Amino acid sequence: MRVSRFFMPILRDPPKEAEIVSHRLMLRAGMIRQSSSGIYSWLPLGLMVLKNIEQIVREEQNRAGAVELLMPTIQSADLWRDSGRYDDYGAEMLRITDRHDRDMLYGPTNEELITVLFRDGARSYRDVPRTLYHIQWKFRDEIRPRFGVMRGREFLMKDAYSFDLTASEGKKSYNRMFVAYLRTYERLGLKAIPMRADTGPIGGDLSHEFIILADTGESEVFCHKDLLELEAPGNNHGPEDDLEPVIAPWLDKYAATEEMHDKAQFERDVPADKQISARGIEVGHIFFFGSKYTDPMKCSVQGPDGALTPLQCGSYGIGVSRLVAAIVEASHDEGGIIWPESVAPFKIGLINLKAGDDETDKVCESLYEQLSNAGQTVLYDDTNERAGAKFKTMDLIGLPWQIIAGPRGLKQGKVELKNRATGEISELGLDDVVAHFVGART
């Protein structure tokens, strides 16, 4: 993509309304624009990152054996009355009346609808276990939306739902999703710690939030320092494997959100030099709630003995749009964003230092074509902006690599290569540029 044809409205000055780094940088980089309180338009650069994150989330859900579908944003209020949650959920639910005076709502979550879908499609114990998921926009009418997409009213979310015959099988599904989340965050370049959490309006008695430690976090969290050193499990586990031993290292150490924190236990079980008390950003939340929804909504299957058995369920959410902001919070410097390659909107920023110069234009056009043909994503700055402005823009938007081509270097047949994360600048011969990236890609 050429900058001269791209829509990327950069802001040179920090926006006054932005309170945290991610909101400020996402606005400045031309990723988002506020449409109304807590509701944002995603501009091309932001949408590219959002889609890259969405794809990683999708791949790990599929790897865990979940099956994708798509449910609507608007739901019937009758479903929520059947479950008993319509009046209990609170003012965050946007309630709507259609032209026929039917009560509707903009879905804040999908436990009711997915339960009905599964109830109407499953008959026998042979139809379980199953885990279904979708990636869809949600709406929660936050009383005070803030921090940009970190705590907006409209947000993109992956929510999955497991259905099992017994509680023990249901907890195996919970553990599979636990592992899938750890893998997802690792691929996104994030260190997310699973912590015991309050179940809130979802219900149930088993729940973990996945938390990124950050000064801008919404609440205080407490954990053992050794959890920061753990790595996500590998991909060598089959769908029938017992993952309890795999997740044991994450569960053996103390980690709790503010609501679940036990000060006495924390001080007893965690050595003083290993105690971490910090702010945290929630980037995922998983629940096992048994038959909380299947009982009132009559979601049962015929068991091996012929008797009807209410299914055991869990739900598993990841805030896909929130993850964009979380990555920025975790990965930036004074110059701007530093995207991990896995989610970057473009892998390479190609900077033409003297647009209009025949030789420089020729080399840049050739590099742009060769890199693109080799499967690399390139944002080519072919504008007449000053060199300093081009450098600042590329640092701001945070592409992992910058190729800098100008007349002086080209006289020696060389370009500069900058690693955005480290700031290291090296020289490459023109014949080595494509090989460098194709080699890195394979």
PyMOL commands that set and color helices and strands:
alter all, ss='L'
color gray80, all
select helices_A, chain A and resi 3-5+21-28+44-63+77-83+111-121+125-127+148-150+167-187+200-202+225-229+244-251+258-260+263-269+272-274+320-330+358-373+387-397+407-410+430-441
alter helices_A, ss='H'
color red, helices_A
select strands_A, chain A and resi 32-36+39-42+67-68+74-76+94-97+103-106+130-139+154-164+193-196+206-213+219-224+255-257+275-290+300-302+308-310+312-319+332-333+336-337+348-352+378-381+401-405+414-419+425-429
alter strands_A, ss='S'
color yellow, strands_A
deselect
rebuild
show_as cartoon
